[in-house]
Amino acid sequence: MAFDIPSFHRQAVETPSHERVDDMRSLLVDTLEDAGEYPEIDDLGNVVVSRGDTDGTHILLNTHIDTVPPHLPYERRTDPPGLDETVDGTGGDGDGDIVCGRGACDAKGPLAALLDAFLTVSPDDGRVTLAISTDEETTQTGGAHLADTIDADGYIVGEPTGLDVCTAARGQFEGTVTIHGESAHAADPGSGHNAIRAAAPVLQAMESYDDKKGPGEHETLGYPILTPSMVEGGEATNQVPAECTITFDRRSVPPETSKSFCADLQAHLEQWLPESMGLTVALIRPDTPFPEAFATDTDAELVRTLQEASGGGVRQFGAATEASYFASNGPTVVFGPGDLSDEMGAVAHSKREYVRLSEVRTAARAVRETVERLV
């Protein structure tokens, strides 16, 4: 049975995968088996299947089947939803080019394109692998596992890029700055050390970190971003707080890594505290992977070939992805149909998520032509 992009894409969008991916994974496996392929499910639940010979160039195609909540029903219409519209299943079921619903562009549109390319390519001198992860929107253990267990000569990661070839992305990790003081009665504040009061100079020091200690401006990604996002402290209204925690979001650029950042930030912030107080900087979820910043050479053959096939531009990607895990192994690009946002506002992860089927078809053709030229 020939693979049909609109039909598979509809089934994928209609299949909720914001809480569990079992049904969506079954749809993918069944589709591959119906096409005569023999997919495997690895120890972390990723779906992996290859075509071609083990000798020669190896290209890996990756995207994910999980989505963010809430699930949004399938709609097909001629125009994108407006800024104040919510996709609720009543917007139409015709033959328009616009498909709406959760995952339409992130990332079931890219999935449909990569799946079509995989099933229609005929490697002459090499191999193509389709490796689909299941937890990109949460812990990203699946993508990290794929990068650790599958070696390839080039990686195409499906995400909504508007058919541009994205060769770089900032890293993303989260952490906490915990200030340690000493509690006391609020009637006698001088007998303690107020951790919340100390948060003010620490927040100022966080603002100055990148000017004084950060990695500087990257030629493609620009400057890193450090954003304090939450402040918590205190246990009672009549008590000097002994502890205050500042939660932060870090968008890194090379060569900074999540491991090096915490020690560097702590050394910088400690200079702003009185000797009677201390602080610690730690990652949230230290036992799960974080997407590090990456940058692929724009002159790499994979980049040039895919850009020529797609007709899109070459730029950075605006969000962190699992591409970072593959980038240390070989040339890696992010590519696919749809957009993170349009001229009206957010698209991916939003209540008006959509993709153009014509872009899905173009992405499939571009990936197929690229793989055929490389393998």
Beta strands, then each sheet from edge to edge (+ up, - down):
strand 1: 40-41
strand 2: 47-52
strand 3: 57-64
strand 4: 75-77
strand 5: 98-100
strand 6: 126-133
strand 7: 154-158
strand 8: 165-169
strand 9: 171-180
strand 10: 184-185
strand 11: 225-233
strand 12: 239-240
strand 13: 243-252
strand 14: 278-283
strand 15: 294-295
strand 16: 314-317
strand 17: 332-335
strand 18: 341-342
strand 19: 345-346
strand 20: 354-356
sheet 1: 1+ 2- 6+ 3+ 7+ 17+
sheet 2: 4+ 5- 20+
sheet 3: 15+ 8- 16-
sheet 4: 11+ 13- 9+ 14-
sheet 5: 10+ 12-
sheet 6: 18+ 19-
end
